[in-house]
Amino acid sequence: MRLILVRHPAPKVSSGTCYGRSDVTVTPHALAAVRASLQTTLPPHVPLYASPLRRCAELAAALAQDLPASALRFDARLAEMDFGAWEMQPWHAIAREDIDAWAAGLAHYRPGGGENVLAMAARVDAFLGDLLREQHETAIIICHAGTIRLLCALQAGLPLEETALLAANSPHKIAYGATVVVDF
């Protein structure tokens, strides 16, 4: 199965802010720009899945009209990681020792008391397992950089904790509106 992974447009969030599970929206301009760039590159009549967070849902709903997709389904397992009390805080305001503790225990540490990378990996893996059982030739997934990194890491077929660490240690170079293709 070919997965076409699309990162949401740039959200309405100040630069340097920690946001994950926060349900922020995108500017109309950012949405229109990403939508226009994807209209001609994404295949029509392909199942479309999306995180229910607005920054993904708004793009997915627009693309479902444009393509048209054979189905649009929202799945909470595609949401970005929950950073708990860190959500919507400037990164520089988060205690250095807390960030260091997270870096020292990437798979198990719960930043801000939220979700750890291993828990996120488990839910993304569960989504992927269900999707693979549907046996589509191709599917489009509108989601978040963290989710994309995990889906890419799952391709390696490693145990879940190693997958979580692989994703957490991979450089974050996924631009807003970017497309990543992964074959399973």
Residue frames as a rotation matrix with the C-alpha (Angstrom) as fourth column:
MET 1
0.584 0.812 0.000 0.00
0.812 -0.584 0.000 0.00
0.000 0.000 -1.000 0.00
ARG 2
-0.498 -0.678 0.541 1.21
0.660 -0.701 -0.271 3.47
0.562 0.222 0.797 -0.87
LEU 3
0.376 0.550 -0.746 0.59
0.882 -0.459 0.106 6.14
-0.284 -0.698 -0.657 1.74
ILE 4
-0.200 -0.338 0.920 0.68
0.540 -0.821 -0.185 9.76
0.818 0.460 0.346 0.67
LEU 5
0.101 0.118 -0.988 1.32
0.981 -0.175 0.080 11.65
-0.164 -0.977 -0.134 3.90
VAL 6
-0.026 -0.024 0.999 0.54
0.458 -0.889 -0.009 15.38
0.889 0.457 0.034 3.88
ARG 7
-0.621 -0.204 -0.757 1.46
0.774 -0.309 -0.552 17.74
-0.122 -0.929 0.350 6.68
HIS 8
0.445 0.874 -0.194 -1.14
0.865 -0.476 -0.160 20.37
-0.232 -0.096 -0.968 7.54
PRO 9
0.326 -0.284 0.902 -0.68
0.409 -0.818 -0.405 24.04
0.853 0.501 -0.151 6.55
ALA 10
-0.762 -0.646 0.038 1.08
0.304 -0.410 -0.860 26.45
0.571 -0.644 0.509 8.90
PRO 11
0.091 0.843 -0.530 -1.11
0.943 0.098 0.319 27.01
0.321 -0.528 -0.786 11.97
LYS 12
0.385 0.128 0.914 -2.07
-0.086 -0.981 0.173 30.28
0.919 -0.145 -0.366 13.63
VAL 13
0.838 -0.254 -0.483 0.55
0.541 0.279 0.793 29.89
-0.066 -0.926 0.372 16.35
SER 14
0.787 -0.616 -0.046 3.39
-0.611 -0.787 0.080 32.20
-0.085 -0.035 -0.996 17.31
SER 15
0.396 -0.757 -0.520 6.81
-0.165 0.498 -0.851 30.94
0.903 0.423 0.072 16.30
GLY 16
-0.637 -0.759 0.134 8.58
-0.324 0.106 -0.940 29.15
0.699 -0.642 -0.314 19.13
THR 17
-0.071 0.714 0.696 5.37
-0.996 -0.010 -0.091 27.85
-0.058 -0.700 0.712 20.71
CYS 18
-0.974 -0.158 0.163 4.93
-0.170 0.984 -0.061 24.24
-0.151 -0.087 -0.985 21.82
TYR 19
0.019 0.999 -0.046 1.73
-0.929 0.000 -0.371 22.91
-0.370 0.050 0.928 20.30
GLY 20
-0.978 -0.207 0.041 0.75
-0.183 0.929 0.322 19.33
-0.104 0.307 -0.946 19.71
ARG 21
-0.593 0.805 0.009 -2.75
0.805 0.593 0.009 18.22
0.002 0.013 -1.000 20.61
SER 22
-0.458 0.434 -0.776 -3.94
0.080 -0.849 -0.522 21.85
-0.885 -0.302 0.354 20.83
ASP 23
0.025 0.592 0.806 -6.70
0.917 0.308 -0.255 22.37
-0.399 0.745 -0.535 18.31
VAL 24
-0.274 -0.231 -0.934 -5.35
-0.051 -0.966 0.254 25.40
-0.960 0.117 0.253 16.47
THR 25
0.733 0.585 0.347 -6.54
0.368 0.088 -0.926 26.52
-0.572 0.806 -0.151 13.07
VAL 26
-0.375 -0.826 0.421 -4.73
0.841 -0.112 0.530 27.78
-0.390 0.553 0.736 9.97
THR 27
-0.417 0.218 -0.882 -4.93
-0.264 -0.958 -0.111 31.09
-0.870 0.187 0.457 8.14
PRO 28
0.682 0.714 0.160 -7.16
-0.001 0.219 -0.976 31.13
-0.732 0.665 0.150 5.06
HIS 29
0.548 -0.549 -0.632 -4.09
-0.836 -0.377 -0.398 32.10
-0.019 0.746 -0.665 3.00
ALA 30
-0.521 -0.781 0.345 -2.04
-0.783 0.598 0.171 29.12
-0.340 -0.181 -0.923 4.22
LEU 31
-0.090 0.589 0.803 -4.96
0.026 0.808 -0.589 26.76
-0.996 -0.032 -0.088 3.60
ALA 32
0.838 0.455 -0.301 -5.53
-0.237 -0.193 -0.952 28.11
-0.491 0.869 -0.054 0.08
ALA 33
0.191 -0.856 -0.480 -1.84
-0.981 -0.176 -0.078 27.87
-0.018 0.486 -0.874 -0.82
VAL 34
-0.675 -0.437 0.595 -1.46
-0.488 0.869 0.084 24.25
-0.554 -0.233 -0.799 0.32
ARG 35
0.199 0.847 0.493 -4.80
0.071 0.489 -0.869 23.28
-0.977 0.208 0.038 -1.22
ALA 36
0.776 0.080 -0.625 -3.80
-0.561 -0.365 -0.743 24.76
-0.288 0.928 -0.238 -4.58
SER 37
-0.199 -0.946 -0.255 -0.43
-0.979 0.183 0.087 23.01
-0.035 0.267 -0.963 -4.55
LEU 38
-0.686 -0.073 0.724 -2.01
-0.287 0.941 -0.177 19.62
-0.669 -0.329 -0.666 -3.76
GLN 39
0.326 0.937 -0.121 -4.98
-0.484 0.056 -0.873 19.75
-0.812 0.344 0.472 -6.17
THR 40
0.632 -0.107 -0.768 -2.83
-0.758 0.123 -0.641 18.80
0.163 0.987 -0.003 -9.14
THR 41
-0.377 -0.907 -0.189 -0.48
-0.813 0.422 -0.401 16.38
0.443 0.002 -0.896 -7.38
LEU 42
-0.616 0.196 0.763 -2.77
-0.495 0.657 -0.568 14.12
-0.613 -0.728 -0.308 -5.35
PRO 43
-0.955 0.271 -0.123 -4.61
0.065 0.594 0.802 11.27
0.290 0.758 -0.585 -7.07
PRO 44
-0.325 0.912 0.250 -8.43
-0.914 -0.371 0.166 11.42
0.244 -0.174 0.954 -7.21
HIS 45
0.548 0.750 -0.371 -10.79
-0.627 0.662 0.411 8.74
0.554 0.007 0.832 -5.90
VAL 46
-0.337 -0.697 -0.633 -8.41
0.183 0.610 -0.771 7.58
0.924 -0.375 -0.078 -3.20
PRO 47
0.566 0.546 -0.618 -9.45
0.700 0.077 0.710 7.12
0.436 -0.834 -0.339 0.45
LEU 48
-0.171 -0.529 0.831 -8.59
-0.068 -0.835 -0.546 10.19
0.983 -0.150 0.107 2.49
TYR 49
0.415 0.183 -0.891 -7.85
0.831 0.323 0.453 9.98
0.371 -0.929 -0.018 6.22
ALA 50
-0.084 -0.444 0.892 -7.13
-0.002 -0.895 -0.446 12.89
0.996 -0.040 0.075 8.53
SER 51
-0.801 -0.163 -0.576 -6.43
0.591 -0.061 -0.804 13.91
0.096 -0.985 0.145 12.07
PRO 52
0.230 0.970 0.077 -9.56
0.921 -0.242 0.306 15.54
0.316 0.001 -0.949 13.49
LEU 53
-0.125 -0.321 -0.939 -7.57
0.630 -0.757 0.175 18.55
-0.767 -0.569 0.296 14.69
ARG 54
0.694 0.639 -0.331 -8.70
0.193 -0.608 -0.770 21.63
-0.694 0.470 -0.546 12.76
ARG 55
0.078 -0.726 -0.683 -5.36
-0.709 -0.522 0.473 22.33
-0.700 0.448 -0.556 11.10
CYS 56
-0.914 -0.319 0.250 -5.69
-0.090 0.761 0.642 18.95
-0.395 0.565 -0.725 9.35
ALA 57
-0.281 0.901 0.331 -9.49
0.665 0.431 -0.610 18.67
-0.692 0.048 -0.720 9.16
GLU 58
0.384 0.420 -0.822 -9.87
-0.206 -0.829 -0.520 21.97
-0.900 0.369 -0.232 7.29
LEU 59
-0.421 -0.612 -0.670 -7.41
-0.827 -0.045 0.561 20.88
-0.373 0.790 -0.487 4.60
ALA 60
-0.907 0.076 0.414 -8.88
0.147 0.979 0.144 17.36
-0.394 0.192 -0.899 4.39
ALA 61
0.046 0.999 -0.007 -12.42
0.450 -0.027 -0.893 18.67
-0.892 0.038 -0.451 3.92
ALA 62
0.317 0.001 -0.948 -11.26
-0.632 -0.746 -0.212 20.99
-0.707 0.666 -0.236 1.13
LEU 63
-0.673 -0.660 -0.333 -9.28
-0.697 0.416 0.584 18.24
-0.247 0.625 -0.740 -0.60
ALA 64
-0.617 0.531 0.581 -12.21
0.352 0.846 -0.400 15.82
-0.704 -0.042 -0.709 -0.36
GLN 65
0.504 0.791 -0.346 -14.17
0.061 -0.432 -0.900 18.29
-0.862 0.432 -0.266 -2.50
ASP 66
0.208 -0.518 -0.830 -11.29
-0.843 -0.525 0.116 18.86
-0.496 0.675 -0.546 -4.91
LEU 67
-0.628 -0.724 0.285 -10.14
-0.496 0.655 0.571 15.33
-0.600 0.217 -0.770 -5.63
PRO 68
0.377 0.589 0.715 -12.85
-0.844 -0.099 0.527 13.90
0.381 -0.802 0.460 -5.04
ALA 69
-0.761 -0.588 0.275 -11.81
-0.648 0.660 -0.381 11.30
0.043 -0.468 -0.883 -2.50
SER 70
-0.408 0.632 -0.659 -13.73
0.003 0.723 0.691 8.05
0.913 0.280 -0.297 -2.32
ALA 71
0.594 0.576 -0.562 -14.12
0.606 0.138 0.783 8.58
0.528 -0.806 -0.267 1.42
LEU 72
-0.216 -0.618 0.756 -13.03
-0.327 -0.684 -0.652 11.06
0.920 -0.388 -0.054 4.06
ARG 73
0.646 0.363 -0.671 -12.51
0.454 0.525 0.720 9.63
0.614 -0.770 0.174 7.51
PHE 74
0.207 -0.537 0.818 -11.22
-0.702 -0.664 -0.258 11.38
0.681 -0.521 -0.515 10.59
ASP 75
0.579 -0.101 -0.809 -9.26
0.437 0.876 0.203 9.30
0.688 -0.471 0.552 13.05
ALA 76
0.911 -0.159 0.380 -8.08
-0.388 -0.640 0.663 10.58
0.138 -0.752 -0.645 16.44
ARG 77
0.696 -0.692 0.191 -5.15
0.461 0.635 0.619 8.16
-0.550 -0.343 0.761 16.34
LEU 78
0.252 -0.587 0.769 -3.57
0.885 -0.182 -0.429 10.47
0.392 0.789 0.473 13.73
ALA 79
0.958 0.156 0.242 -3.49
0.053 -0.923 0.382 13.47
0.283 -0.353 -0.892 16.10
GLU 80
0.060 -0.965 0.256 -0.21
-0.236 -0.263 -0.935 15.01
0.970 -0.004 -0.243 17.16
MET 81
-0.373 -0.326 -0.869 1.34
0.689 0.530 -0.495 14.20
0.622 -0.783 0.027 20.52
ASP 82
0.752 0.629 0.197 -0.23
0.257 -0.554 0.792 15.68
0.607 -0.545 -0.578 23.65
PHE 83
-0.316 -0.937 0.147 2.34
0.312 -0.249 -0.917 17.87
0.896 -0.244 0.372 25.41
GLY 84
0.078 0.412 -0.908 0.13
0.973 0.169 0.160 18.32
0.219 -0.895 -0.387 28.49
ALA 85
0.604 0.158 -0.781 0.97
0.551 -0.791 0.266 21.48
-0.576 -0.591 -0.565 30.44
TRP 86
-0.505 -0.849 -0.158 3.54
0.398 -0.391 0.830 22.43
-0.766 0.356 0.535 27.80
GLU 87
-0.115 0.525 0.843 0.80
0.993 0.046 0.107 22.99
0.018 0.850 -0.527 25.20
MET 88
0.596 0.381 0.707 0.74
0.574 -0.818 -0.043 26.55
0.562 0.431 -0.706 23.85
GLN 89
0.779 -0.456 -0.431 3.69
0.192 -0.480 0.856 27.59
-0.598 -0.749 -0.286 26.03
PRO 90
0.688 -0.652 -0.318 6.73
-0.666 -0.394 -0.634 29.26
0.288 0.648 -0.705 24.49
TRP 91
0.649 -0.493 -0.579 9.53
0.364 0.870 -0.333 26.70
0.668 0.005 0.744 24.33
HIS 92
-0.353 -0.866 0.354 11.86
0.075 -0.403 -0.912 29.12
0.933 -0.295 0.207 26.13
ALA 93
-0.054 0.409 0.911 9.41
-0.890 -0.434 0.142 29.21
0.453 -0.803 0.387 29.08
ILE 94
0.883 0.304 -0.359 9.58
-0.159 0.911 0.381 25.45
0.443 -0.279 0.852 29.64
ALA 95
0.655 -0.643 0.396 12.11
-0.575 -0.084 0.814 24.54
-0.490 -0.761 -0.425 32.33
ARG 96
0.091 -0.753 -0.651 15.42
-0.934 0.162 -0.318 23.39
0.345 0.637 -0.689 30.84
GLU 97
-0.730 -0.390 0.562 15.57
-0.607 0.747 -0.270 20.45
-0.315 -0.538 -0.782 33.25
ASP 98
0.192 0.869 0.456 12.18
-0.280 0.493 -0.824 19.25
-0.941 0.030 0.338 31.97
ILE 99
0.754 0.015 -0.657 13.33
-0.657 0.003 -0.754 19.40
-0.009 1.000 0.012 28.36
ASP 100
-0.318 -0.940 -0.127 16.57
-0.906 0.340 -0.252 17.63
0.280 0.035 -0.959 29.33
ALA 101
-0.463 0.226 0.857 14.57
-0.458 0.767 -0.450 14.90
-0.759 -0.601 -0.252 31.11
TRP 102
0.687 0.726 -0.038 12.51
-0.352 0.287 -0.891 14.40
-0.636 0.625 0.452 27.96
ALA 103
0.458 -0.594 -0.662 15.66
-0.826 -0.009 -0.563 14.22
0.328 0.804 -0.495 25.82
ALA 104
-0.578 -0.731 0.362 17.13
-0.816 0.528 -0.236 11.62
-0.019 -0.432 -0.902 28.20
GLY 105
-0.710 0.395 0.583 14.03
0.105 0.878 -0.467 9.41
-0.696 -0.271 -0.665 28.05
LEU 106
-0.797 0.332 -0.505 12.43
-0.600 -0.532 0.597 10.09
-0.071 0.779 0.623 24.67
ALA 107
-0.663 0.554 -0.504 10.28
0.037 0.696 0.718 6.98
0.748 0.457 -0.481 24.53
HIS 108
-0.238 0.553 -0.798 8.86
0.843 0.526 0.113 7.07
0.482 -0.646 -0.592 28.06
TYR 109
-0.841 -0.107 -0.530 9.00
0.415 -0.756 -0.506 10.65
-0.347 -0.646 0.680 29.35
ARG 110
0.107 0.948 0.301 5.63
0.991 -0.126 0.043 12.44
0.079 0.293 -0.953 29.35
PRO 111
-0.822 -0.482 0.303 6.35
0.475 -0.874 -0.102 16.07
0.314 0.060 0.948 28.45
GLY 112
-0.700 0.532 0.476 4.17
-0.578 -0.814 0.059 18.39
0.418 -0.234 0.878 30.48
GLY 113
-0.623 0.466 0.628 2.47
-0.364 0.539 -0.760 15.31
-0.693 -0.702 -0.166 31.95
GLY 114
0.218 0.717 -0.662 0.96
-0.935 -0.040 -0.351 14.58
-0.278 0.696 0.662 28.54
GLU 115
0.971 0.213 0.104 1.63
-0.154 0.900 -0.408 11.67
-0.181 0.380 0.907 26.22
ASN 116
0.031 -0.995 0.092 4.93
-0.337 0.076 0.938 9.92
-0.941 -0.060 -0.333 25.69
VAL 117
-0.267 -0.216 -0.939 6.32
-0.954 -0.076 0.289 9.01
-0.134 0.973 -0.186 22.27
LEU 118
-0.993 -0.108 0.047 5.79
-0.104 0.992 0.077 5.30
-0.055 0.072 -0.996 22.91
ALA 119
-0.330 0.942 0.052 2.07
0.336 0.169 -0.927 5.82
-0.882 -0.289 -0.372 23.57
MET 120
0.205 0.359 -0.911 1.78
-0.678 -0.619 -0.397 7.91
-0.706 0.699 0.116 20.42
ALA 121
-0.659 -0.521 -0.542 3.63
-0.752 0.465 0.468 5.22
0.008 0.716 -0.698 18.46
ALA 122
-0.859 0.376 0.347 1.17
0.235 0.892 -0.385 2.60
-0.454 -0.250 -0.855 19.74
ARG 123
0.104 0.973 -0.205 -1.87
0.109 -0.216 -0.970 4.54
-0.989 0.078 -0.129 18.57
VAL 124
0.109 -0.132 -0.985 -0.34
-0.906 -0.420 -0.044 5.38
-0.408 0.898 -0.166 15.17
ASP 125
-0.887 -0.454 -0.090 0.66
-0.457 0.831 0.317 1.72
-0.069 0.322 -0.944 14.77
ALA 126
-0.507 0.785 0.355 -2.92
0.342 0.562 -0.754 0.65
-0.791 -0.261 -0.553 15.59
PHE 127
0.360 0.595 -0.719 -4.24
-0.443 -0.569 -0.693 3.04
-0.821 0.567 0.058 12.92
LEU 128
-0.287 -0.570 -0.770 -1.74
-0.950 0.064 0.307 1.69
-0.126 0.819 -0.559 10.39
GLY 129
-0.927 -0.048 0.372 -2.67
-0.071 0.996 -0.050 -1.91
-0.369 -0.073 -0.927 11.17
ASP 130
-0.022 0.995 0.100 -6.36
0.273 0.102 -0.956 -1.17
-0.962 0.007 -0.274 10.60
LEU 131
0.352 0.111 -0.929 -5.56
-0.703 -0.623 -0.342 0.73
-0.617 0.774 -0.141 7.40
LEU 132
-0.643 -0.674 -0.363 -3.39
-0.752 0.469 0.463 -2.06
-0.142 0.571 -0.809 5.98
ARG 133
-0.699 0.454 0.552 -6.20
0.243 0.877 -0.414 -4.57
-0.672 -0.155 -0.724 6.59
GLU 134
0.327 0.847 -0.419 -8.43
-0.153 -0.391 -0.908 -2.45
-0.932 0.361 0.002 4.33
GLN 135
-0.180 -0.551 0.815 -6.02
0.631 0.571 0.525 -3.28
-0.755 0.608 0.245 1.47
HIS 136
0.869 0.332 -0.366 -6.24
-0.018 -0.719 -0.695 -0.04
-0.494 0.611 -0.618 -0.50
GLU 137
0.491 -0.730 0.476 -3.71
0.818 0.198 -0.541 0.44
0.301 0.654 0.694 -3.25
THR 138
-0.632 -0.615 0.471 -3.17
0.430 -0.784 -0.448 4.05
0.645 -0.081 0.760 -2.15
ALA 139
0.481 0.746 -0.460 -4.42
0.858 -0.294 0.421 6.24
0.179 -0.598 -0.782 0.68
ILE 140
-0.189 -0.448 0.874 -3.91
0.158 -0.892 -0.424 9.91
0.969 0.059 0.239 1.51
ILE 141
0.297 0.209 -0.931 -3.34
0.938 0.120 0.326 10.90
0.180 -0.970 -0.161 5.14
ILE 142
0.161 -0.175 0.971 -3.50
-0.009 -0.984 -0.176 14.53
0.987 0.019 -0.160 6.28
CYS 143
0.726 0.038 -0.687 -1.70
0.639 0.332 0.694 14.72
0.255 -0.943 0.216 9.62
HIS 144
0.927 -0.363 0.090 1.14
-0.352 -0.768 0.535 16.19
-0.126 -0.528 -0.840 11.65
ALA 145
0.223 -0.933 -0.282 4.94
-0.785 0.000 -0.620 16.07
0.579 0.360 -0.732 11.50
GLY 146
-0.413 -0.378 0.829 5.12
-0.849 0.490 -0.200 13.76
-0.331 -0.786 -0.523 14.52
THR 147
0.461 0.679 0.572 2.59
-0.327 0.729 -0.601 11.39
-0.825 0.090 0.558 12.98
ILE 148
0.859 -0.205 -0.469 4.43
-0.456 0.108 -0.883 11.42
0.232 0.973 -0.001 9.66
ARG 149
-0.152 -0.981 0.119 7.74
-0.925 0.098 -0.368 10.65
0.349 -0.166 -0.922 11.38
LEU 150
-0.269 0.114 0.956 6.14
-0.624 0.735 -0.263 7.70
-0.733 -0.668 -0.126 13.17
LEU 151
0.795 0.592 0.133 4.50
-0.262 0.533 -0.805 6.34
-0.547 0.605 0.579 10.01
CYS 152
0.551 -0.690 -0.470 7.86
-0.659 -0.014 -0.752 6.53
0.513 0.724 -0.462 8.24
ALA 153
-0.413 -0.735 0.538 9.59
-0.910 0.310 -0.275 4.80
0.035 -0.603 -0.797 11.17
LEU 154
0.213 0.590 0.779 6.94
-0.559 0.727 -0.398 2.03
-0.801 -0.351 0.485 11.22
GLN 155
0.771 0.040 -0.636 8.02
-0.618 0.287 -0.732 1.10
0.153 0.957 0.246 7.71
ALA 156
-0.226 -0.971 -0.083 11.23
-0.875 0.239 -0.420 -0.36
0.427 -0.023 -0.904 9.18
GLY 157
0.461 0.519 -0.720 9.25
-0.219 0.853 0.475 -3.09
0.860 -0.061 0.507 10.98
LEU 158
-0.657 -0.754 0.003 11.11
-0.118 0.098 -0.988 -2.62
0.745 -0.649 -0.154 14.28
PRO 159
-0.294 0.530 -0.796 9.69
0.935 0.334 -0.123 -3.33
0.201 -0.780 -0.593 17.74
LEU 160
0.572 0.723 0.388 7.45
0.663 -0.686 0.301 -0.47
0.484 0.085 -0.871 18.87
GLU 161
0.743 -0.334 -0.579 9.88
0.328 -0.573 0.751 1.08
-0.583 -0.748 -0.316 21.37
GLU 162
-0.380 -0.904 0.197 12.66
0.604 -0.081 0.793 1.12
-0.701 0.421 0.576 18.74
THR 163
-0.133 0.443 0.887 10.19
0.915 -0.289 0.282 2.62
0.381 0.849 -0.367 16.26
ALA 164
0.853 0.483 -0.200 9.31
0.520 -0.745 0.418 5.36
0.053 -0.460 -0.886 18.75
LEU 165
0.339 -0.817 -0.466 12.98
0.281 -0.384 0.879 6.16
-0.898 -0.429 0.099 19.30
LEU 166
-0.470 -0.473 0.745 13.72
0.833 0.043 0.552 6.11
-0.294 0.880 0.374 15.57
ALA 167
0.274 0.671 0.689 10.93
0.806 -0.551 0.216 8.61
0.525 0.496 -0.692 14.96
ALA 168
0.910 0.113 -0.398 11.87
0.360 -0.690 0.628 10.79
-0.204 -0.715 -0.669 17.92
ASN 169
0.130 -0.961 -0.245 15.52
0.278 -0.202 0.939 10.92
-0.952 -0.190 0.241 16.87
SER 170
-0.090 -0.143 0.986 14.86
0.994 0.046 0.097 11.58
-0.059 0.989 0.138 13.19
PRO 171
-0.901 -0.286 -0.328 15.47
0.279 -0.958 0.069 15.17
-0.333 -0.029 0.942 12.13
HIS 172
0.146 0.984 -0.105 12.30
0.623 -0.174 -0.763 17.22
-0.768 0.046 -0.638 11.74
LYS 173
-0.810 -0.448 -0.377 12.47
-0.031 -0.610 0.791 18.49
-0.585 0.653 0.481 8.18
ILE 174
-0.446 0.745 0.496 8.83
0.895 0.372 0.246 18.19
-0.002 0.554 -0.833 7.13
ALA 175
-0.998 0.041 0.039 7.58
-0.038 -0.995 0.093 21.54
0.043 0.092 0.995 5.89
TYR 176
-0.307 0.949 -0.068 3.99
-0.141 -0.116 -0.983 22.69
-0.941 -0.293 0.169 6.30
GLY 177
0.539 0.652 -0.534 1.97
-0.651 -0.080 -0.755 21.35
-0.534 0.754 0.381 3.37
ALA 178
-0.423 -0.797 -0.431 4.75
-0.903 0.334 0.269 18.92
-0.070 0.503 -0.861 2.40
THR 179
0.758 0.618 -0.208 4.05
-0.646 0.755 -0.109 15.47
0.090 0.217 0.972 1.02
VAL 180
-0.464 -0.828 0.316 5.94
-0.837 0.527 0.151 12.31
-0.292 -0.194 -0.937 2.02
VAL 181
0.470 0.584 -0.662 5.28
-0.771 0.636 0.015 9.01
0.430 0.504 0.749 0.22
VAL 182
-0.470 -0.539 0.699 5.75
-0.802 0.592 -0.082 5.73
-0.370 -0.599 -0.710 2.07
ASP 183
0.067 0.448 -0.891 5.20
-0.722 0.638 0.266 2.24
0.688 0.626 0.367 0.66
PHE 184
-0.203 -0.045 0.978 4.16
-0.824 0.547 -0.146 -0.66
-0.528 -0.836 -0.149 2.87
